[in-house]
């Protein structure tokens, strides 16, 4: 089964267009290096929780929106090689020069698919 990189981050709502531009530029880079799918989702109905929540996980401020994203790879090995190659790709380095969010508050990880329907 596929391997998935998942991401949750807080983006200043005023930076939506800049974030979409970054994601639009990053997608073909990851796909060129083996990603099967690249998905970015702008939070629309993401409530605060009492104990935990997406907004709490990324310390989302009132003027920020939660983004949920994932990249699907054929395998962990393909992800490891593809991610390394994508980060070294000059297109990605250019795209990341002006990050429209605080990367220190991004939550991310790699996941082995266990059920797919």
Residue pairs with C-beta under 8 A, 6 or more apart in sequence:
1 112
1 113
1 114
1 116
2 36
2 72
2 73
2 74
2 75
2 113
2 116
3 72
3 73
3 74
3 75
3 76
3 78
3 79
3 110
3 111
3 112
3 113
4 70
4 71
4 72
4 73
4 110
4 111
4 113
5 70
5 71
5 73
5 79
5 83
5 108
5 109
5 110
5 111
6 68
6 69
6 70
6 108
6 109
6 110
6 111
7 67
7 68
7 69
7 70
7 106
7 107
7 108
8 54
8 57
8 58
8 66
8 67
8 68
8 69
8 106
8 107
8 108
9 58
9 66
9 67
9 69
9 101
9 103
9 105
9 106
9 107
10 55
10 58
10 59
10 60
10 61
10 64
10 65
10 66
10 67
10 101
10 102
10 105
11 19
11 64
11 65
11 66
11 67
11 100
11 101
12 63
12 64
12 65
12 100
12 101
13 63
13 64
13 65
14 63
15 100
15 101
16 42
16 65
18 98
18 100
19 40
19 67
19 100
19 101
20 40
22 95
22 96
22 99
22 100
23 38
23 40
23 69
25 91
25 92
25 94
25 95
26 38
26 86
26 92
26 95
27 38
27 40
28 91
29 86
29 89
29 91
29 92
29 95
30 38
30 71
30 82
30 83
30 86
31 38
32 86
32 89
33 81
33 82
33 83
33 85
33 86
33 89
34 73
34 74
34 78
34 79
34 81
34 82
34 85
35 71
35 72
35 73
35 82
35 86
36 72
36 73
36 74
37 70
37 71
37 72
38 71
38 72
39 69
39 70
39 71
39 72
40 67
40 69
41 67
41 68
41 69
42 65
42 67
43 54
43 65
43 66
43 67
43 68
46 53
46 54
46 55
46 65
46 66
47 53
47 55
48 55
48 56
49 55
49 56
54 60
54 66
54 68
55 66
57 107
58 66
58 105
58 106
58 107
59 105
60 66
67 101
71 79
73 79
73 82
76 110
76 112
79 110
86 92
87 93
